[in-house]
Amino acid sequence: PDNELYCAWQGSDATYTSSQIKFSSSPAAGSNWGPWYNIKPDAGYPHASPTIAVDSLNNIHCAYVGTDADYTEYQIKYLKYSGTGWSSWVNIAPISGYGSQRYPSIAVDSGDGLHIFGEGADAGNTKYQIKYSSPTDGAAGAPWSNKTTNNLTEQRFRTVSGSGYTPNTGFLTFGRVTAGCK
């Protein structure tokens, strides 16, 4: 809805000693906020670094990192609020054995397509690279593609933004870039 603000963050609390994803909203453009709550907490498994985006139907999309019963290294996870509650989280495209996936960014294009960026290593790149996935409505298994391929130095700390975005024509902004990408 118009003038509604959303905030997601990580933190522990009296119930969950490992970091979980917290959420609150303000229907009045920030002048007051509803109570916070944990989004799909997973006791004993830390969740961190949330990022959110809202689509044209007012669905709230959230990407974050976390461990779980199957993966002890951080994986980028996704879930969605569709007006009645949050979906179950899914690991977008797990990669084991190369360190944690980290620092997701999420954007929604003008056709409500999801675009998730993060960083991580893989079999072909032992240094962290900027990774991209465009899962269909958050479906697990959408493969990562490397938007950088520089195995000499790590590529880190990206942000993503768009306006009137047309798929496959987006731009990436790097905080510390040592190699460009297109």
N, C-alpha and C positions, 0 to 999 in steps of 0.2 A: 504493500500500500504506500501511497505518497507520504513522505516525511517520516517513514519508519526507519529507524536505525537498528543495526544488528552488531553485536560484538561477540567474538569468540576468542578465548585465551586458554592457556594451559595453567594448571595448578593442582596442588594436592589439597585435601580438606580433612575433616574429622573422620569421614567414612573411608576415603581412598588416600592412602599414604603415598602411592605412586601417582605421578602427574597424570591428570585426565583433562579432556577438553570440556571447557565450561562455556556457557552461552547465556546471553541476556538480550532483550530487545527493548527499544523505546518507541512506542507508537506516537510520541509527541516530539519528534525531531531532537531528542536528547534532553528535554527538560525534565523528564522523569524516566526511570528504568524499572522494568519488571525484575523479579527475583532471578538470580542466576541458578542454573542447574547443570549437572553433568550430562553431556551428550553420550549416550551408549557407553557408559564406563565399563572397563574390563579390569577387574580387581587383579592386582599383582603384575599388570603389564602397563608400562608407562606409555602415555600418548602425549604428543607435543607439537608445537609449531603450526597451529591451525591457520587456515586462510579460507575466506568465504567469498562467494559471489551470488548474486540474485538474478534469476532469469526473468523473462517477460511475463511469466505466469506467477511470479512471486515465490517460486520454489527457491529455497536456500541451499546452495551446494557448498559442501565443506570438504577440504582436503587437509590432511595432517599426517604426521609420522607416528608410528607406534610399533611395539613388539606385540606378539601374541603367542598362543600355544604352538603354532607351527614355525614361527620365525623369531629368532633371538636377536637378529639385527633389525634396526628400524626399517620398515617398509612404508611407502606412501599409501595411505588409506583414503577412502572416499565414502561419504554418505550424504543423504539429501533429506531435507524437510519439505514435505509437500502439502502443508496446511493442517494435517492431522497428526503428524508425528514424524520422527526420524526413521529412515530406513536402517537396516543393519549395515555395518561397515563392510567394505570389501578391500582387499589388497589390490591395487590397480594392476600391477604387473611385477610380482615378486622377483627379486634377483638375490640369490643366496651366495655366500662365500666371498663377496667382494667388499665387505663393509656395508654400512648403513646407507639407505637412501635418505636424503635430507631436504629440508627447507622447501616445501612445496609452494607454488603460486597457482591460483586458479582464475580463469576468466570464462565468461559465457559470451558467445558471439551473437550477432543479430538474429540468427536462426535458432537460438537456444542450444547450440552445440557447446560441449565442454572442452576446455583446453587446460591441461594440467602440466605444469613444468616442475622440475625438481632437479636434484643433483645426485649423482652416484657413479660408482665404477661398475664395470662388467667384464666379461671375458676378453673383450677386445680393447678395453681401456682401463688400465690399472689406476689411472689418476681420475679424480672426480670430473665428470662432464655434465653439461646441462642436458637434461633429458626432457622429452615431450611425449605426451600421450593424449589422445582424444577419444576417451571411452564413450560408448553410446549409452547415455543415461546412467553412467556410473558402473557399467558392466565390468566385472573383473576380466582380466586377460587382455585388455587392449595393450598391445606391445609398446614399449618405450622405444623411441628413436633418439639418437644422439644429435643434438643441435650444434654441438661442438665436438670435434675429434682431434684433440691436441693432447697426446699422451706424454708430452714433456712437462706440462704444468697443469695444475688443477684449475678448472673453470667453475666459478662459484658465485653465489649471491645475486641471482637474477630477480627481476620483477617483470610482470607482464601486465599490459593494459591495452585497451582497444576501444575504438568508437566506430560503429558501422563496420565492424570487422568482417572481412570476407575470408573464409578458410583458406589456408595456404598462402596468405599474403601478409601475415603478421610480422611484427617487429619485436626483437628482444632487446632489453636494456641491461647491460652488465654493470655491476658495481665496481669490480676489479677485473678488467678485461685484459688478457694478454694475447688473445686471438679473436678475431671477429667471426661472425656467423651470419648466414643468410637464410 
